[in-house]
Amino acid sequence: MLRIAVVGSGPSGVYAAQTLVQQREVPGVRVDVLDRLPAPYGLVRYGVAPDHEKIKSLQGSLRTVLEDERIRFLGNVEVGGPQLPTARLLELYHAVVYCVGAARDRLLGIPGEELAGVHSATAFVAWYSGHPDAAAEAFDLPGVDAAIVVGAGNVAVDVTRILARGVPELAPTDMPHAALGALGASGVREVQMVARRGPSQGKFTTKELRELGTMPGVDAVADPAELALDPAYADPGAALPAVNRRNVEVLRGWAAEPPRDGGRRIALRFFLRPVEVLGGPDGRVTAMRFERTVPDGRGGVTGTGGYEDIPAQLVLRSVGYQGVPLPGLPFSEATGTVPHAAGRVVRAGRASVGEYVAGWIKRGPTGVIGTNRPCAKETASSLLQDAGELARRALPQDPLEALREAGLRPVEWPGWLAIEAAEAELGHSLGRRSVKIPDWEGLLGAAAGRAG
């Protein structure tokens, strides 16, 4: 029997586990899916916006895989720490597949970024998604009239939409009750989503973009003068990829519509490069300074020397993710990934048989959820090619016993089901559907059968 550990229970980890147990070339494969959190599903649970229920329904497919009798979920297990170094994990399993994602957000690298009221979109998403690491985060939304979101990707669109959403649209979701209350009491009237390049270069998908213009009581606008700075926008026949072309068409429609009075307002801004966050004497953000840019003819932009200060009491940066080194594994700071060859971890220029990577830590924070399936399949194929060599090593004991001996308290699948039941009960008590438990104590208490 080949026993494999998959570190991470998001899509890449679950797809890797599924591929490994469903193949027929190597019989008797068993997989333990380890996760630092007591709850499975990774970014599908803690990254997909709560109002995107169709995407979140992917949890059902991931659940089916994790319920396979050949797969064992072990949550609340931190790999790479003093209790479970990566070297020890490799002693307990024939092979380890790391699917740990990219947990660190990129900084803007400008003065004033440390001011109160400036946050990463990552932290904001974690807070409204009920990630237990974000339980102590505080967003003073009642004191915010205007917000700025820096970035032009789907995460930027998500946080912009959540800031502008009304409670009636968010109440049916599994958003933690405290976050729902804070958003309901929000004073935000205007959200400006700012990009340094043009509309034809936005990284958001058309479906996400279009949704900003269909929310009740929200006016989505774009400045025709800014849009016209983009040569591809000005030329409807420009050779653009289909998604970018559709994005341009949506923005052209917004620019042609007269603004509506009342309600909240979302403004998409382009060709503005952040240069400084401005603050008041209390150390809180009051505005953000941008330099006007223009296309440089090579796909980039160049500064014009003209500046604009946009008032705001909240700034969320959404300019990309970076991988985080895992102690004991090689890591490239340049790419934010673990060096690999077809998924095999590369140490000192040579593939390390028994150590593998999949997902963002393998390829960087690119692609959509579905991209993880072929990525995981490639890694699983490399592992299975090594199966003969891997299986020659005898394992000392059931890894679960060793984890407990190390002082870890793994949450097994029945513990996760207990968390689900507790969240359903919490939602019922609040007059809502299932509501996430947002803190470590509550999650572990529910997993152990203790009332919160």
Secondary structure, DSSP 8 states (H G I E B T S, - for coil): -EEEEEE--SHHHHHHHHHHHH-SSS-SEEEEEE-SSSS-STHHHHTS-TT-HHHHTHHHHHHHHHTSTTEEEEBS--TTSSSS-HHHHHHHSSEEEE-----EE-----TTTTSBTEEEHHHHHHHHTT-GGGTT----GGG-SEEEEE--SHHHHHHHHHHH--HHHHTTS---HHHHHHHHT----EEEEE-SS-GGG--S-HHHHHHHTTSTTEEEEE-HHHHTTSHHHH-TT----HHHHHHHHHHHHHHHS----SSEEEEEE-SEEEEEEEE-TTSBEEEEEEEEEEE-SSSSEEEEEEEEEEE-SEEEE-S-EE----TTS--BTTTTB--EETTEEEETTEEEEEEEE-THHHH-S-S-GGGHHHHHHHHHHHHHHTHHHHTTS---S-HHHHHHHTT---B-HHHHHHHHHHHHHHHHHTTSS-----SHHHHHHHHTT---
